[in-house]
Amino acid sequence: MESAIAELVEFVVWLDHRVVELMLAVRSPLLTEVMTSVTGLGSATAALVFLGICYLAGWTDELRVATLALALAAVVVGTMMWTIQRSFPPDPVCFVSGAQPVTSSLPSGHTAAATIYAMTARRSSVLPVGAVGVLAVAIAVSRIYLGTHYFSDTLVGALIGVGAFALAVSIQDRLDIGAAITRYRNRQ
């Protein structure tokens, strides 16, 4: 069993480095500009905008599930970054010489958030799942391209996003958050 795990880890590290080599080979000023813009769509600020749009549009179910899922993912991502502290890939685009990064590479919180957007759209009757799914993939690729994450970091981020979303749906369904909010509002 230990040898199988060691071989899997060795393969993941090998794959991570091949993907970094590919990203370094395709870097260009224009593509870097595009990827820098795309990556911001997975930020905490973008998550607040996403939730704000859901609120303003009256998409209550989407708002509740996405808020809970993003909060759960933030706890998991923050805990893993603080605990694991994996170093960043070589030659990142977004760090200036001598600057100390404030987080670590594993996992990708941007990818976790983007995955939650896509899962929310998949469950929604009003959000365009295809467009949001493409955007989620673009955000994950941008994180690798910019050198802030290895491929495996984004994969773990996506898995965290899926898990946080599934847990959020389960919690909402079991606790009937909508009914609890209505009861609270009626008391006032």
Buried (B, 14 or more C-beta within 10 A) or exposed (E): EEEEEEEEEEEBEEBBBEBBEEBEEEBEEEEBEBBBEBBEBBBEEBBEEBBEEBEEEEBEBBBBBBBBBBEBBBEBBEEBBEEEEBEBBEEBBBBEEEEEEEEBBBBBBBBBBBBBBBBBBEBBEEBEBEEBBEBBBBBBBBBBBBBBBBBBBBBBBBBBBBBBBEBBBEBBEEEEBEEEEEEEEEEE
